[in-house]
Amino acid sequence: MVLDPDLDRRPAPAFAHASEAELARILDFYAVAWEYEPHTFPILFDRSGAVLESFSPDFYLPELDVYLELTTLKQRLVRKKNRKLRRLRELYPGVTVKLLYSRDFRALLFKYGKLSLAGMLTGADGQTTPPRSRGERPAASAPTRAHPRRSRADARARAAARLVGAGTPDDAEVTA
Amino acid sequence: MTRRPDLTADVSEILLNEEQIQAKVLELGRRISDDYAGRELTLVSVLKGSLPFMADLMRSITIPVQIDLMEVSSYGGAATESSGLVRILKDLSSSIDGRHVLIVEDIIDTGLTLNYLVRYLRGKNPASLKICTLLDKPARRIVEIAIDYRGFEIPDQFVIGYGLDYGEVYRNLRFVGVLRPEVYLDPD
């Protein structure tokens, strides 16, 4: 019995990190609807009100009205992500964001008997695209859809290809 | 993985001993008996981990109850590769239409399986649907779910015993304990 068979036929975005693709598969498995980086929240402004910094949580679960942010960076490198999340919570108190750290993701893989994949799916080894510079993502004045959708097969193929040849710096910003 | 003949040797810490568990089960049974007095209650247990809890809880409930069992596939299992979607491996034996249903769980961590089950069971038109869990590990929650009867909130550690397994072993321990990491971590 399947609650929502259409879930598996949705087009999938190009995930920035293999861990995100894996989390999407887990959510799909349990029939939890998700959107990938659908909203961008401005979190830092200059005196004129122009957006200097914004934050796009990785997943939005529309049925639960919750955002998920997944970071598989080493714990000591998560400070920047934590700061952005604190700022988002200050500015948007009605928005619920759950942050999944590397240890949380590893625990998830362990729970599902996939801990052996952790090395490939976490940290720099799991990057599917080069790290973005700040200017690459358009900042918006209000939450907005940020990424075009692509086919799920395409996303998975890109992720698999990058798993083999990843060679990005260990402290690279992975997402958002 | 090195597994010793004595299962308890793989346990680094006993989190909840048998007496603590039984006292809590009795307390939950009393509360459920009071809350559901005069109503038709069905306990739905989710295999396999909740089996010991279900067996003890149903005997601590003093009002008439029906029981039923369900089993769902888990992500990462054999079913994952074939369908990519959770499957009901064992469905309810009886209709719950119009009955008051209490889901009996051993542990709630991510909430993903339970979220699926709740939506599935709601579709079967129960008069009410509530959740009872012996253990709650909120640190691992992805999907927030309202828990109506909670035994213990536990820390973010890998626990076994009293139905909870690692590799299908340790379910028969009479306590809930923390599994030694060296049992499941690759020595390399």
Contacts between the chains, C-beta under 8 A, distances in Angstrom:
chain1	res1	chain2	res2	distance
A	1	B	87	6.9
A	1	B	88	4.7
A	1	B	91	7.3
A	1	B	120	7.1
A	2	B	83	7.7
A	2	B	85	5.1
A	2	B	86	7.8
A	2	B	87	7.5
A	3	B	116	6.7
A	3	B	119	5.9
A	3	B	120	6.3
A	5	B	85	7.3
A	7	B	85	7.4
A	8	B	84	5.8
A	8	B	85	6.4
A	25	B	75	7.8
A	25	B	84	7.2
A	26	B	75	5.4
A	26	B	112	7.1
A	27	B	112	7.8
A	28	B	84	6.4
A	28	B	85	7.0
A	29	B	75	4.5
A	29	B	80	6.5
A	29	B	84	6.4
A	29	B	85	6.0
A	29	B	86	5.5
A	30	B	75	7.1
A	30	B	86	5.5
A	30	B	112	4.1
A	30	B	113	6.7
A	30	B	115	6.7
A	30	B	116	5.0
A	31	B	85	6.7
A	31	B	86	6.5
A	31	B	116	5.7
A	31	B	119	7.4
A	32	B	112	6.7
A	32	B	115	6.8
A	32	B	143	6.7
A	61	B	143	7.6
A	64	B	143	6.1
A	64	B	144	7.0
A	66	B	143	7.8
A	66	B	144	7.2
A	68	B	142	7.0
A	98	B	141	7.7
A	98	B	142	6.7
A	100	B	142	7.6
A	104	B	140	7.0
A	107	B	140	6.4
A	107	B	156	7.6
A	108	B	110	7.0
A	108	B	140	7.8
A	110	B	158	7.5
A	110	B	184	7.4
A	111	B	76	8.0
A	111	B	109	7.2
A	111	B	110	7.5
A	112	B	74	6.6
A	112	B	75	4.7
A	112	B	76	3.3
A	113	B	76	4.5
A	113	B	77	7.6
A	114	B	76	5.3
A	115	B	184	7.9
